[in-house]
Amino acid sequence: MLKRVNAGNRLFVFLNCLMVVSFCFLLRAPAMAADSFDPFASLQEKLIDDGFDKVMIRQIYSRPEVTFESRGISTYFVHHESKVKYEQYTDKLLIKRARAYMKKHEDALADARKTYGVESEVVTAIILIESQFGKLLGNRSVINSLSTMASLFDPEVRELLWKKISDTPELDRATFEEKADGKAKWAYRELKAFLNHVNREGYDPIGINGSFAGAMGISQFMPSNIPELAKDGNGDGRIDLFNHADAIASAAYYLKRHGWRPGIDRAKAEKVIYHYNHSERYVEAVLKISEILKGEKWT
């Protein structure tokens, strides 16, 4: 049976209810604040302080597609180059596809060879390993990956990321902290280069996917390499690393800039290719594939 409240007690009951509601609100306030925490707030301020247009930055980071990317970032903290199976790229089917690629893009490869002095087989080998000729370009949002890592200079953001990835196998807090500072600085440089690139070329930054580390395009260039090393291979006045002619020219010029010359011997070739990917196994795979495609060994 419900208890009736007389007129004399109504004010007392009202005040008690108000106190209860206020107390509950205070208890909920921290959780609400945590839910509304913007992990990219301090990053935006840093970009604006460094000269990026305030309106542009606010517009980019207000879009719902731009999110804190904890799922893929854990990979970057535990990635081991030694686990990459480079031997897979000498599979007969992939070599067959490599020959077909060389035939299909014969003109672009010939132009790159004539202009930069890099054999078509070497460029083809790199593009095979990097993206399987554009088939595997990466499925991570470049701006999300780089923004997440770049924001780690903020202690609150770093703590947020650690809470999200602390259950990752092979990753402990000490390793995370040891790598976080360096990765934040590196990613911030790459993020600035990425924003400058898309702004200069008129691309929508939201629609560009790449590797978990932010490498993008058929030849998997890091954004910081684009200003000096990427080339317009098809002569349309733009640099589009998702275009085969541009990707071929860019990979060839990258090698030339690091010392590639026609008739280069194997020892020097190894050193040049190592600049493209700091892995001896990667270098070995590129040279092995190029040997198979040429039908001869390096001297």
C-alpha positions in Angstrom: 0.0 0.0 0.0 1.5 3.4 -1.0 2.0 6.0 1.7 0.4 9.3 1.1 2.4 12.5 1.7 0.6 15.4 3.4 1.0 19.1 2.5 3.3 19.7 5.5 5.8 17.2 4.4 5.9 18.0 0.7 8.7 20.6 1.0 10.8 18.3 3.1 10.4 15.5 0.6 11.2 17.8 -2.3 14.4 19.1 -0.7 15.5 15.5 0.1 14.9 14.4 -3.5 16.8 17.4 -4.8 19.8 16.5 -2.5 19.7 12.9 -3.8 19.6 14.0 -7.4 22.4 16.5 -6.9 24.6 13.9 -5.1 24.0 11.4 -8.0 24.9 14.1 -10.5 28.2 14.7 -8.7 29.0 11.0 -8.7 28.3 10.8 -12.4 30.2 14.0 -13.4 33.7 12.5 -13.6 32.5 9.6 -15.8 30.7 12.1 -18.1 33.9 14.2 -18.3 35.9 11.1 -19.1 33.5 10.2 -21.8 33.8 13.6 -23.4 37.6 13.7 -23.3 39.0 14.6 -26.7 42.3 12.8 -27.2 43.2 15.0 -30.2 42.5 18.4 -28.4 46.1 19.0 -27.5 47.3 17.7 -30.8 45.1 20.2 -32.7 46.5 23.1 -30.6 50.1 21.9 -31.4 49.4 21.8 -35.1 47.8 25.3 -35.1 50.7 26.6 -33.1 53.0 25.2 -35.8 51.3 27.2 -38.5 48.5 25.0 -39.8 45.2 26.8 -40.6 43.0 26.8 -37.6 39.8 26.4 -39.5 41.2 23.5 -41.6 42.4 21.6 -38.5 39.2 22.1 -36.6 37.2 20.9 -39.6 39.4 17.8 -40.1 39.2 16.7 -36.4 35.5 17.4 -36.1 34.7 14.8 -38.7 33.3 11.6 -37.3 35.7 9.4 -39.3 38.7 10.8 -37.4 39.0 8.6 -34.4 41.5 7.5 -31.8 43.0 4.4 -33.4 44.0 2.0 -30.6 43.2 -1.2 -32.4 46.0 -0.9 -35.0 48.5 1.1 -32.9 49.3 -1.8 -30.7 50.8 -3.5 -33.7 53.3 -0.7 -34.0 54.6 -1.3 -30.5 55.3 -5.0 -31.0 56.0 -5.3 -34.7 59.0 -7.5 -35.5 60.6 -7.3 -38.9 62.1 -10.7 -38.5 58.6 -12.2 -38.5 57.8 -11.0 -42.0 58.0 -14.0 -44.4 59.8 -12.5 -47.4 60.3 -15.9 -49.0 56.6 -15.9 -50.0 57.3 -13.3 -52.6 59.3 -15.7 -54.8 56.2 -17.9 -55.1 55.7 -18.9 -58.7 52.2 -17.3 -58.9 53.6 -14.0 -57.6 56.5 -14.1 -60.0 54.0 -14.7 -62.8 52.0 -11.7 -61.7 55.3 -9.7 -61.6 56.0 -10.5 -65.2 52.4 -9.5 -66.1 52.8 -6.2 -64.2 56.0 -5.5 -66.1 54.3 -6.0 -69.4 51.2 -3.9 -68.4 53.3 -1.0 -67.1 56.1 -1.4 -69.6 56.1 2.3 -70.7 56.1 3.7 -67.1 58.9 1.3 -66.1 60.9 2.2 -69.3 60.5 5.9 -68.5 61.8 5.3 -65.0 64.7 3.3 -66.2 65.7 5.9 -68.8 65.2 8.9 -66.4 66.6 7.4 -63.1 68.8 4.5 -64.3 67.0 1.9 -62.2 66.2 -1.5 -63.7 62.5 -2.4 -64.2 63.0 -5.7 -62.4 64.2 -3.9 -59.2 61.3 -1.5 -59.2 58.8 -4.3 -59.8 60.3 -6.3 -57.0 59.9 -3.5 -54.6 56.3 -2.8 -55.6 55.5 -6.6 -55.3 56.7 -6.7 -51.7 55.3 -3.3 -50.7 51.8 -3.7 -51.9 51.5 -6.8 -54.3 51.2 -4.3 -57.2 48.5 -2.2 -55.5 46.4 -5.1 -54.3 47.3 -4.7 -50.6 47.5 -1.0 -49.8 46.8 -1.2 -46.1 43.4 -0.8 -44.4 44.3 1.7 -41.7 43.3 5.4 -41.9 46.6 7.2 -42.3 45.3 10.3 -40.4 43.9 8.2 -37.6 47.1 6.2 -37.2 49.5 9.1 -37.3 47.2 11.3 -35.1 46.9 8.7 -32.5 50.7 8.1 -32.2 51.5 11.9 -32.5 49.1 12.7 -29.6 51.2 10.5 -27.2 53.2 13.6 -26.2 50.1 14.3 -24.0 50.4 12.2 -20.7 46.6 11.9 -20.5 46.4 10.5 -24.0 49.3 8.2 -23.4 47.5 6.8 -20.4 44.3 6.4 -22.4 46.1 4.4 -25.1 47.9 2.2 -22.5 44.5 1.3 -20.9 43.2 0.3 -24.3 46.2 -1.8 -25.4 47.7 -3.1 -22.1 46.3 -6.6 -22.8 48.3 -6.9 -26.0 50.6 -10.0 -26.0 54.3 -9.2 -25.9 53.7 -5.6 -24.7 54.5 -4.4 -21.2 54.3 -1.0 -19.6 58.0 -0.4 -19.6 58.3 -1.2 -23.3 55.3 1.0 -24.1 56.8 4.0 -22.2 60.2 3.4 -23.7 58.8 3.6 -27.2 56.1 6.2 -26.8 58.2 9.3 -26.7 60.1 8.5 -29.9 57.0 7.4 -31.7 55.1 10.5 -30.8 57.9 12.8 -32.2 58.3 10.6 -35.3 54.5 10.4 -35.9 54.1 14.2 -35.5 56.6 14.9 -38.2 54.9 12.4 -40.5 51.4 13.8 -39.7 52.6 17.3 -40.6 54.0 16.0 -43.9 50.8 14.1 -44.6 48.6 17.2 -44.0 50.9 19.3 -46.2 50.7 16.7 -48.9 46.9 16.3 -49.0 46.5 20.1 -48.7 48.9 20.8 -51.6 47.5 18.1 -53.9 43.8 18.8 -52.9 43.1 15.3 -51.5 40.6 14.5 -48.8 42.8 13.2 -45.9 39.9 11.1 -44.5 39.8 8.8 -47.5 43.4 7.7 -47.5 44.3 4.3 -46.0 47.8 2.8 -45.6 49.8 0.6 -43.3 49.6 0.6 -39.5 52.7 2.9 -39.6 51.2 5.4 -42.0 53.0 4.3 -45.2 50.8 4.9 -48.2 50.3 4.1 -51.9 51.5 1.4 -54.3 55.1 2.0 -53.4 54.3 2.5 -49.7 55.9 5.9 -49.1 56.0 7.5 -45.7 54.5 11.1 -45.9 57.9 12.7 -45.0 59.5 11.2 -48.2 56.9 12.7 -50.5 58.1 16.3 -50.9 61.7 15.4 -52.0 61.4 11.8 -53.4 57.9 11.3 -54.9 57.5 12.0 -58.6 54.8 12.7 -61.1 55.3 9.8 -63.4 52.4 10.3 -65.8 52.9 14.0 -66.3 49.4 15.1 -65.1 50.9 17.7 -62.7 50.0 15.9 -59.5 51.7 13.3 -57.3 49.3 10.4 -56.7 51.0 7.5 -55.1 48.0 5.4 -55.8 48.7 5.8 -59.5 51.1 3.2 -60.9 53.1 5.5 -63.1 53.7 7.9 -60.1 54.5 5.0 -57.8 57.0 3.5 -60.3 58.7 6.8 -60.8 58.8 7.6 -57.1 60.3 4.2 -56.2 63.0 4.6 -58.9 63.9 8.1 -57.9 64.1 7.1 -54.3 66.7 4.5 -55.2 68.6 7.0 -57.4 68.7 9.6 -54.6 70.2 7.0 -52.3 73.0 6.1 -54.7 71.6 3.8 -57.4 73.5 3.9 -60.7 73.3 1.8 -63.9 75.6 -1.2 -63.6 75.7 -1.0 -59.8 77.3 -4.0 -58.1 75.5 -6.2 -55.6 77.2 -4.8 -52.5 76.3 -1.2 -53.4 72.8 -2.3 -54.5 72.2 -3.8 -51.0 73.2 -0.6 -49.3 70.8 1.5 -51.5 67.8 -0.8 -51.1 68.4 -0.9 -47.3 67.4 2.8 -47.3 64.0 1.8 -48.6 63.4 -0.7 -45.8 65.9 -1.2 -43.0 65.8 -4.9 -43.2 68.5 -7.2 -44.6 65.9 -9.8 -45.4 63.9 -7.2 -47.3 67.0 -6.3 -49.3 67.8 -10.0 -50.0 64.2 -10.6 -51.2 64.2 -7.6 -53.6 67.5 -8.7 -55.2 66.3 -12.3 -55.4 63.1 -11.4 -57.1 64.9 -9.1 -59.5 67.3 -11.9 -60.4 64.4 -14.3 -61.1 62.8 -11.6 -63.3 66.0 -10.9 -65.2 67.0 -14.5 -65.4 70.5 -13.7 -64.2 72.4 -13.1 -60.9 73.9 -10.0 -59.5 77.7 -9.7 -59.7 
